Amino acid sequence: MNAKKAMMLVAVALILFYVITQPTQAAEAVQGILGWLRDGAEAIITFMKNLFA
C-alpha cells in the first residue's frame, strides 16, 4: 500500500471516529462548511451578474 492510500485510509478513519463519537459537533461542522460554500457560490453568482449586467 502506498503512502497516499494509507493517509486517505487514516483520514477516513478519523472522520468516522469523529462522527460516531461526537455526532452533534460533526453535524454542526458540516453545516458550517456547507454554509460557507453556499455563501461563496452566491458571491460568485452576484459578481458574474454584476459583471455582465
Distance bins in CASP14 RR format, pairs under 12 A and 6 or more apart:
PFRMAT RR
TARGET T0000
AUTHOR 0000-0000-0000
RMODE 2
METHOD distances of the structure
MODEL  1
1 7 0 0 0 0 0 1 0 0 0 0 0
1 8 0 0 0 0 0 1 0 0 0 0 0
1 9 0 0 0 0 1 0 0 0 0 0 0
1 10 0 0 0 0 0 1 0 0 0 0 0
2 8 0 0 0 0 1 0 0 0 0 0 0
2 9 0 0 0 0 0 1 0 0 0 0 0
3 9 0 0 0 0 0 1 0 0 0 0 0
3 10 0 0 0 0 0 1 0 0 0 0 0
4 10 0 0 0 0 0 1 0 0 0 0 0
4 11 0 0 0 0 0 1 0 0 0 0 0
5 11 0 0 0 0 0 1 0 0 0 0 0
5 12 0 0 0 0 0 1 0 0 0 0 0
6 12 0 0 0 0 0 1 0 0 0 0 0
6 13 0 0 0 0 0 1 0 0 0 0 0
7 13 0 0 0 0 0 1 0 0 0 0 0
7 14 0 0 0 0 0 1 0 0 0 0 0
8 14 0 0 0 0 0 1 0 0 0 0 0
8 15 0 0 0 0 0 1 0 0 0 0 0
9 15 0 0 0 0 0 1 0 0 0 0 0
9 16 0 0 0 0 0 1 0 0 0 0 0
10 16 0 0 0 0 0 1 0 0 0 0 0
10 17 0 0 0 0 0 1 0 0 0 0 0
11 17 0 0 0 0 0 1 0 0 0 0 0
11 18 0 0 0 0 0 1 0 0 0 0 0
12 18 0 0 0 0 0 1 0 0 0 0 0
12 19 0 0 0 0 0 1 0 0 0 0 0
13 19 0 0 0 0 0 1 0 0 0 0 0
13 20 0 0 0 0 0 1 0 0 0 0 0
14 20 0 0 0 0 0 1 0 0 0 0 0
14 21 0 0 0 0 0 1 0 0 0 0 0
14 22 0 0 0 0 0 1 0 0 0 0 0
14 26 0 0 0 0 0 1 0 0 0 0 0
15 21 0 0 0 0 0 1 0 0 0 0 0
15 22 0 0 0 0 0 1 0 0 0 0 0
15 26 0 0 0 0 1 0 0 0 0 0 0
15 29 0 0 0 0 0 1 0 0 0 0 0
15 30 0 0 0 0 0 1 0 0 0 0 0
16 22 0 0 0 0 0 1 0 0 0 0 0
16 23 0 0 0 0 0 1 0 0 0 0 0
16 26 0 0 0 0 1 0 0 0 0 0 0
17 23 0 0 0 0 0 1 0 0 0 0 0
17 26 0 0 0 0 1 0 0 0 0 0 0
18 24 0 0 0 0 0 1 0 0 0 0 0
18 25 1 0 0 1 0 0 0 0 0 0 0
18 26 1 0 1 0 0 0 0 0 0 0 0
18 27 0 0 0 0 0 1 0 0 0 0 0
18 28 0 0 0 0 0 1 0 0 0 0 0
18 29 0 0 0 0 1 0 0 0 0 0 0
18 30 0 0 0 0 0 1 0 0 0 0 0
19 25 0 0 0 0 1 0 0 0 0 0 0
19 26 1 0 1 0 0 0 0 0 0 0 0
19 27 0 0 0 0 1 0 0 0 0 0 0
19 28 0 0 0 0 0 1 0 0 0 0 0
19 29 0 0 0 0 1 0 0 0 0 0 0
19 30 0 0 0 0 1 0 0 0 0 0 0
20 26 0 0 0 0 1 0 0 0 0 0 0
22 28 0 0 0 0 1 0 0 0 0 0 0
22 29 0 0 0 0 1 0 0 0 0 0 0
22 30 0 0 0 0 0 1 0 0 0 0 0
23 29 0 0 0 0 0 1 0 0 0 0 0
23 30 0 0 0 0 0 1 0 0 0 0 0
24 30 0 0 0 0 0 1 0 0 0 0 0
24 31 0 0 0 0 0 1 0 0 0 0 0
25 31 0 0 0 0 0 1 0 0 0 0 0
25 32 0 0 0 0 0 1 0 0 0 0 0
26 32 0 0 0 0 0 1 0 0 0 0 0
26 33 0 0 0 0 0 1 0 0 0 0 0
27 33 0 0 0 0 0 1 0 0 0 0 0
27 34 0 0 0 0 0 1 0 0 0 0 0
28 34 0 0 0 0 0 1 0 0 0 0 0
28 35 0 0 0 0 0 1 0 0 0 0 0
29 35 0 0 0 0 0 1 0 0 0 0 0
29 36 0 0 0 0 0 1 0 0 0 0 0
30 36 0 0 0 0 0 1 0 0 0 0 0
30 37 0 0 0 0 0 1 0 0 0 0 0
31 37 0 0 0 0 0 1 0 0 0 0 0
31 38 0 0 0 0 0 1 0 0 0 0 0
32 38 0 0 0 0 1 0 0 0 0 0 0
32 39 0 0 0 0 1 0 0 0 0 0 0
33 39 0 0 0 0 0 1 0 0 0 0 0
33 40 0 0 0 0 0 1 0 0 0 0 0
34 40 0 0 0 0 0 1 0 0 0 0 0
34 41 0 0 0 0 0 1 0 0 0 0 0
35 41 0 0 0 0 1 0 0 0 0 0 0
35 42 0 0 0 0 1 0 0 0 0 0 0
35 43 0 0 0 0 0 1 0 0 0 0 0
36 42 0 0 0 0 0 1 0 0 0 0 0
36 43 0 0 0 0 0 1 0 0 0 0 0
37 43 0 0 0 0 0 1 0 0 0 0 0
37 44 0 0 0 0 0 1 0 0 0 0 0
38 44 0 0 0 0 0 1 0 0 0 0 0
38 45 0 0 0 0 0 1 0 0 0 0 0
39 45 0 0 0 0 0 1 0 0 0 0 0
39 46 0 0 0 0 0 1 0 0 0 0 0
40 46 0 0 0 0 1 0 0 0 0 0 0
40 47 0 0 0 0 1 0 0 0 0 0 0
41 47 0 0 0 0 0 1 0 0 0 0 0
41 48 0 0 0 0 0 1 0 0 0 0 0
42 48 0 0 0 0 0 1 0 0 0 0 0
42 49 0 0 0 0 0 1 0 0 0 0 0
43 49 0 0 0 0 0 1 0 0 0 0 0
43 50 0 0 0 0 0 1 0 0 0 0 0
44 50 0 0 0 0 0 1 0 0 0 0 0
44 51 0 0 0 0 0 1 0 0 0 0 0
45 51 0 0 0 0 0 1 0 0 0 0 0
45 52 0 0 0 0 0 1 0 0 0 0 0
46 52 0 0 0 0 0 1 0 0 0 0 0
46 53 0 0 0 0 0 1 0 0 0 0 0
47 53 0 0 0 0 0 1 0 0 0 0 0
END
